[in-house]
Amino acid sequence: MEAAELRCTAAVEQPLPGGLAPRRRVMRDATVLLGRNELRQPVLRVAGGSGAAAAVLSFALVGDAVRLFTRFAGEGRAAVRVGPDGAQVLLSDCPPDALRRFLRLLRLKVAAGSRDEPRRPRLLDRPPPSFSVISPVQERDLLCGPGRRRAGEEPGERPAEVPRAERRPPARLSAEQEAVLGAVRSGKSIFFTGSAGEGPWRLSSAPRGKCWPLTCCFSLEGTGKSFLLKKIVGSLPPNITYATASTGVAACHIGGTTLHAFAGIGSGKAPLEQCIQLAERPGVRQHWLACQHLIIDEISMVDGKFFDKLEAVARAVRKRDEPFGGIQLIICGDFLQLPPVCKANEETKFCFQAKSWRKCIHINMELTEVRRQTDKTFVSLLNAIRLGRCTEEVTRQLMQTAAHRSERDGILATRLCTHKDDVEITNERRLHQLPGEVHVFEALDSDPMLGKLIDAQCPVGGRVELKLGAQVMLAKNLDVSRGLVNGARGVVAGFESEQKGLPKVRFLCGVTQLIKMEKWVFKGPSGIHLSRQQLPLKLAWAISIHKSQGMSLDCVEISLSRVFESGQAYVALSRARSLAGLRVLDFDPKVVRADPAVLQFYRQLRRHQLLSQDSLHTNSDADEKENWKCN
């Protein structure tokens, strides 16, 4: 019955006669239920308030007067017109995923109609007033054909027309991902991490009736991080949840902003008192006070000193002594990937080395199921590279890839580069070498004056230049079922003859698609929403390792001779979907390295995990013996 109940802020507007302004009643922390009355009619019940202000309002959802307004459902807001007189129930501060489930159930039940009313006079036959929570709609029921009654429908209901987008069952979380989401919902501050390979143990092996201890180690790279993060964002009220990341591109993937933009304290290198003053500015202070759930993605690139400064600022601005001012932290990333960017004379300090890290983080988890790579040999190789181990066998396998020829249908391998300048030079030169006319596509930005800020957060530029035969990649998921996903490789096969001249791209997955403008929306300074409308394409002869984070590439060519950071070789290699689609040039085993401090951090996690497991199994054995005695 979870989909039939919603906890949110509800405002009920009821028109008054004579053209007067509608009567408005706002209920904070309201419970909204979808049910049926004694006549089996769908009913929307709103209950809220306390004491003398407590109220319960019910509205029968009958006829064509019922309308849904769902444009802002992704932001946790929607409206339901509940009667012919124009009465409305305005829903806000809802967890977006819960709101979508509720609206889908409401739509289906209202469209299905109510049970045929008895033909006898209603005043004589009407049953006593009642209210029962409406029956759920199963995912499999959405796939039923017209004319068949679904298991979620009451007898006598008319078959509902299910929107096409809702006929396909949504992707489900794995058991590990459910464990992470459950920890978030419990209110604990959590760090979950990840590798490209399998961890030491899986959640499914937990003893029956037992829970894993709070400090476990779960890993995350190629394990569905973006999918899980979106589920986490969707499960929390948007008005008190802030999604951030260490880089603009990573923040765009989760629909958030950069951690620095949220914090409002610049680089954080100023004295603490000055940082507090910056955070006390109007707009910035409002975010600090409103925030109850702070999501930080790609934590490996956040400097430990900056984390400590944020923790102190949070306590000062919120005037609360709890760690991070009482804000729940949801942190993810892999410290064995790219480290914080520091000047040559500065010492790298990871977040786990911050003084406040241990008191802020309650739970550590690791996802182990690999989704990007399915080749066990490749997964094993990536695990070794991640830990800085380059054996003779790993070296032999990587050097053999130099002979791979993964190109086909005119689609070349994308070269991953360590330096941004190399990327720009390569792409400009290769585009210039192609014959034919250059087709230019300018972005439509919500605020052209903030073009540089939008550039930092959006995965595509304000100006996209293409030619026939240009190597491109998708920068957004368009149709996952057809292989049109973020990072999919293709080649420009033509341009439409109409005025817009949109490009047609032939992808490696075998699909040729006309690429239309797409829109990216993200938060800017002071919480304002910025957007960019542009082709979801970028030139793909070359791409930087930093910009490739979050992508899965079909065919990759990597030059590792200029690797200059720990974890950089691992990040580059783990972009490939398979060993067959990878070509490594001028490989040198010396470039494979992991930071010793990070390795020590993960060793301590595993040691603590093993001790926790032993304790767990000991308690489980004792419980079994006690149960045996009782029986």
N, C-alpha and C positions, 0 to 999 in steps of 0.2 A: 504493500500500500504506500510505499515511499513516494511514488510519483504523484499520488493524489493529495499530498500535504506539502505546504510551503511555509517556511518561516521567513518573514521579511517585514518591511514597512508597507502598510496598506493605507491608501487614502480613498475614501468613498465619497463620490460627488453625486448628489441627488438634486435634480432640477426642482425649482419652486414655481408655483403658478404666478402669472402676471409678469413674466419676463425678468423676475428678480434673479440675482446672482445665485448659482446653485449652492445648496448647503454642503459644506465640506467637513468631513470628520477624518482626522489622521490618527492611525493606530500604529505606534512603533512596537517592534517585536510582536507583530501580529501572527496568528496562525490562520492560514487560508486552506480550506479543505474543499475537495471536489467530491460530492456525494449524490445521493438520490433521496427524494422525498417519498411520501406515502403513495404518490401516484406514479412512482418510478421515473419521474422527470429529473434530468441532471440539475444539480443545485450547487451554487457557489456560496460557501459559508465563510464569513470573515469574523474572527473573534480576536479581541485585543483590549488593552487597557486593564486597569486594576481598581478595586474599590468601587467608589461611586461612578467612576468613569468607565467601568467595564461595559463592554457591549458585544452583542452577537448579532450580526446581520446576515440574512440569507436571501439569495436571489435565484429564482428559477430560470434556468437557461433554456428557454423554449422559443422556437420560431426563428425567423430570419433576422430579428433585431439583434441577435448576439453577434458581436464582431470582435476580432482580436487585432491588436496593434502591437506588432512584434519587431519593429525595425531596430529597437535598441535592446533586444533580448541579450545580445552578447555583452552588454554593459550592465545586465541585471535589472533592466527596466522593461515593463510592458503594461498594457492597459486592456481591460475587458469591458466592452459595452454590454450591459446585462439586461436591458429592457427597452421597450419601444419609446419610453419617455426620455431616453438619453442618459439614464443613470450609468455611472462608470466606476469600476474598481481599478485604481492605479497602483501597480506593484513596483516597488523599488528596493534597492539594497539586497537583491536576491543573488545567491550563488548562481552564475549563469547556466551551468549544466543542470542544476535542479529546476531552474525556471523553464528551460527548454523541455525537460521531461514533463513538467506539469502542463505546459501549454500544448504539447503534443497530445497528451491524454485528454485534455479538455476539448481540443479540436475534434478528435476522433469520436468522443462520446456525444458531443453536440451534433456533429454531422450524422451520426447513426440514428439520432432521434430517440424518442421515448416510446415506451410500450403503448400499444393502442389503448385508449381510454375506454372504460366500460360504457356501453350504450345507455345504461339506466341513469336516471337523474343523479347528478353528482352530489347534491345536498343530502340525498337519502343514503347513498352508497359510499361516500368518501370515508376511507379508513381514518383512524386516529393519526394525528401528526407524528411523523417520524423522520429520522435522518440516518442514513447508513453510508459509510465511505464507499465510493464507487469501485467497481471491480477493475483490476489492472488489465492492461493490454500487453500480451507477451510479444517478444520480438518476432517469434515465428508467425504470430498471427498477422503481422503487418504484410506478410508475403502472400496471404490468401488471395485468391482471385475474387472478382466481383460476384455477388450473389450467394457467397458462402458466409455463414455466420462464424465469426472468429470466437475463439475461446474467451476473449475479453469482453464480448458483447452480451448484453442481457437478452433473453428471449424476446422476440418481437421487434428488435431494433432493425432499422434499415441498414444495409451495408454502406459503410462510409467510403468515400473516395480518398484513398491514402495518397498524400503528395509523393511524387516520384523520389524525392530526396530521402523520404522516410521508409521506403520499401526495403532498402538494404540495411541489414543489421549493422550497428556501429561496431568498430573495432573494440575489442575488450582488453582490459588490463590483465597482465599475467599475475600469478600469485605473488611474485616479488613486488611488482608495481602496486598491487593492492595493499601490501604491507606498508610501503612507503606512504601511500595515500591515507591509510588508516592512522599512521603515526602523526601525519599532518593534522588530520581531523581531531586527534586527541589533544592538540594544543601544544605538543612538545616541539622545541626547537631541534631541527634535524639537519644533518649533513649527509648527503648520499653521493657516492663517488662511483667511478667506473673504469673498466678496462675494456679492451677489445676481445678479451677471452673469458674463460669460465673461472669462477671463483672457487674457493676451497670447499664450500658446501652450499646447498640450496635450501630455501625456506621450506620446501615441501617435506623435508625430512624431520621437521619439528615433531616431537612426541605428541600424541593425541591428547587434547585437553590442556596443552602447555603453550606458553608464549615464549618466543625467544627473548633473551635478556635485552635491556635497553641499548647496551653498547655492543653492536654487531658490525661487521664490515661488509657492505654490499658495493658492487662496482658498476660503472656506467659509461660505456662508449660503444656505440653501435648497438645499444641495448634499449632503444626507444626513449631516449631522454626527452626529446622535444614533445613527443606524444604524452609522456607522463607529466611534464611540466604544464602542458595545456590543460590536462585533467585536474591538476592541483589548482591552477588559476581558476578554472571553471567551478571548483567546489567551494571556493571562498567568496564571501561578500565583496564585490568590487570596490565599494566605497571605503573599505578599511584595508584593502590589499594592494600592495605596490610590487610590481614585477620589475626587476632590474637585472642588469648583467654588466660584466666588466667592459664589454665592447658594444658599440652601437649596433653592429650586425647581429650579434647574439641577442641583444635586447629586442631587436625587431622580430626575431623568430618567435619570441614569446609575447609579443604585443606590449612590451614595456618600454622603459627608458634606461639610460645608463645609470649605474650606481652613483657616479659623480654628480649627474644632473639631479637625481633625487636628493642627495645629501645637501647640495647647495653650499659646500664649503671649499670649492675649488679643488686644488690638488691635495689639500689637507696638510700641507707642509708648514702652514702658518702656526704660530703658538695656539694652544688650546683655547685661551680666552678669545682670541680673534676668530677662531673657527666657530665658537659658540655664538658670537655676535652675528656672523654671517648666517648661521642657521636660524637665528631669531628674527630674520627679516620677514616681512609679510609675505605670504604665499609659501615660502620655505617652511616656516614654523608651523603653518597649518597642516602641511603634509606630515611633519614629524608627529604632531599631536593626533592626527587622524589615523595614522598607520598602526595597525595591530598585527599584520602579517607582512613580513618583508621577504621577498624572494630574490636571491642573488644567484645568477647563473655564471658559469665559467669562472669559478672562484679562484682557480689557479693563478689567474692574472691580476688578482687584487693583492696589493701590497699589505703585509701584516701590520706595518705601522699605520697605514690608512684605516685598517679595520679597528685597531685600538682607538684611534682618534674618533671614528664614528661611534663606537660604543660609549665613549665619554660624552660626546655631544648629545647622544640620545638620552642619557640619564639627566644631563643638565637641562636640555630643552623641555623634556617631558616632566621634569621634577619628580622623578621616581628612582629609587635606589636599586631596583632589580636590574640584572644584567640586560644591557641594551634597552634600558628604560621600560622593560616589560613587553617589548615587541617580540613576537614569535618569529624566529629566523628559519627560513627554508632555503638551504644552501646546497648547491650541487656543482659538480665539476670533478676533474681528475688532476691532482697535483703533479702527476707524472707527465702532464702535457705542458703547454707553454707557461713559463714562469712569469712573474710580474716584470714589467718593463722598467729597468733602472738605468741610471747613468753609469758610465764605466767605472767611476770611483766609488759607487755605492754598493753595499752588500745586499744581496737578495734576501728578503724576509717573507716567507710564505705566511698565509693566514693562520695555519695551524701553529705557527711559532709566535703568534700574537699573545700578549699577556692575558687578554680577555677571552681567548678562544674556548678554553675548557669550561669556564663558568657560563658561557653563552650557549654551548651546544650540548643537548641532553642525549641525543641518539646519533649513532653513525651507522649507515646502511650501505650495502653494496649490491647492485643488480648483477646477476651472473649470466642471464640468458642473452646470447648474442643474436642480434637481428640483422645487422648490416652484412656480416660475412657468414656464410654457411659452410665454407671450406674449412674442415678441422685442421688441416695442415697449415693453412694461412692463419687461422686463429692462434695456433701454437706459436707460429713465427712472430706474430704481433705481440703476444704475451712476453716473449723473450726480449724483443726490442723495447717494449714498454719498461721493462726492468733494467734496461741497459746491458743486457747480455747478448753478445754477438758471437755465438759459437761458430765453429768451422762449417757446420751444416747450415746454419742460418746465412752465413756469408755465401756459401755455395748456391743456395736457393735464390738469393737476391741477385747475385751476379749472373745467374742463368736468365733472369728476366730481361737482360739487355737485348736478347735476341727475339723477344716477344714482338709480334706484329698484330696488335689488337685493332688496327684500323680496318674499317669496312664501309662500303657505301659512301665513300668520300668523307667520312667522319674520322678526324685524326685524334690522337691521344692528347689530352690536356697536360701541359707541362706545369708542375707545381714548382714555384720559385721561392727562395728564402727571402728575397728582397723585393719590395714594391716597385722600385725603379725598373728592375728587369722585366716585370710583368707589363708595365706600360709601354716600354720600348718594343717588346716582342709583339704585342697585340697591334700597336700602331704600324709597325713595319710590315707585318703580314697582311693587314687590311689594305695598306697602300699598294702592296704588290699585286693584289687582285685586280683584274681588268673590270671595267664597267663603272656605272654611276653609283655614287654614294647616296644612300637613303638615310636622312637624318630624322630622328624622332625626339622631340623636346618634351620634357616632363611637365605636367601640370601640378604645381605645388600649391598647397593651401596658403602658404606665406612665402612668396619668393624672396623676401628679405632674410629669411632664415634658411636659405639654400644650403649653406655650409653645414648647418646643424642637421638638416635632413640628409645630406650626403653621408654624414657620419653614421646615421642610423639605418638608412635604407640600403638594401643589397644591390640596387641598380642606380646608375647615375642619372643626373638630370638631362644628359644628352647621350643618346645611343646612336652610333653610326654603324650601318650595315651595308654589305654588298652581296651580290649573288655569289655563293660559295663561301661566305664567311662562316668560320667555326664559332658556334654559340653553345651556351648552356642555359637551361631554365633556372630562374632564381626564385621560383615559387611552385608549390604543388598545385597543379591544374586538374589532373585526373589520375589519381594513384592507381586505379584499376587498370589503366592503359599504359602505365609506365611513365606518365608525364609528371615527374616529381622534381623537387628541388635538386639540381645537380645533373639532371638528364642531359646527355650530350646530343647535339644535332648539327646540321649544316643548313644554311639558308638556301632553299630550293627555288625561290621565286618571290614575287611581290604581286599583290592583287592590283588590278587595273583601276580600281575606284580611287576616289580622291585621297583617302587616307593612305593608300599604298601599303597596307599591312603586310608583314613578311610571312611566307609559308616556310615552315621548317620541317625537314626530314630528320627524324630522331633515330637513334641507334636501336630503340625498341621496335622499330618498324612502322611507326605511326608518322604520317605527314599531317601537320596541323597548322591552321591559320592562327597566328598569335595575335591576340587582341590586348588592348590596354588593361592593366590590372591596377588595383589600388592598395597601397600600404598605409596603415594608420598606426601611429605610435604617439607616445606622450613626450612633450617637450618640456622646457623649463616652466616652473610654476604649475605643472599639471595640465597645460593647454594641449589640445590634440592637434597634431600635425599630420599631414597626409601627402602622399605623392602618387600620381597616376602616371604610369609609364609601362613600356613593354617589359615583361618579366624575362628579359634576355640580357646576357652579358657576353662579350667576346671571350672565347675559350681556347685560344691558342696557348694562353698562359694564365695562371691565377696564383696569387700569393698563398703561402701555407696558412697565414693568419686568416685570410678571407675564406679559406676552404673549410673552416671549422663548421660542423653541422651538416656538411654535404657528403653524399655518397656518389662517387664518380664511376662511370662505366669503364672508361679507359684512361689511364693516368701514366704520364712520363715524369720521372722525378730525377733532378740533379741534386745530389746531397753533398757536393764538394764544398759548398759555402755555408753549411749548417753552423750556426754560431751559438745555439742555446740548447740546454738540456731538454729532452722531450720533443724537440722540433722534428727529428727524423721519424719518431713514432707517429706524431700527428699527421705528417705527410703520408706515410705508408698506410695508415689506417683509413685514409679517405677512399681507398680502392675497395670495390665490392668483392674482388677475387684476385688471386695471384695471377690468373691468366690475363686479367685486364690491367696488369701492372708492368711497367718497364722502368728499371732503375739504371741510370747512367752513372759512370765514374764512381762506383760505390767504394767507400773506404770504411772499414769496421770502426775506425776511431771516432766517426761522427755519431755513433750510437752510444749515448750515455744518458744516465739518469742522475738526478741530484742526490747525493748521499743523504742529505737531511730528509728528503722525501721518502727514500727507501727505508730509513729508520722509522719514520712516522708510520708507514704501512706495516712494518714488522711489528711494531708495538700494538697496532690494531689487531693484527692476526693473533698475536700472543694473548691479548686480552680476550679475543674471541674464543680461542681454544680453551682458556680457563673457564670462560662462561659456559661453553658447551659441556665441559666435564662436570661442572657444578649442576648444570641442567639435567644431564643424564643420571647423575648420582641421586638427585632429588626424585627423578622419574622412577628409578629402580626402587627407591625407598617407598614411594607411593604405591608401586605395584605390590611390594611385599606386604604393606599395610592392608591393601585391598584383599590380598590373598588370605590374610589372617581373619579379616572381617567376614569373608565368605566361608 
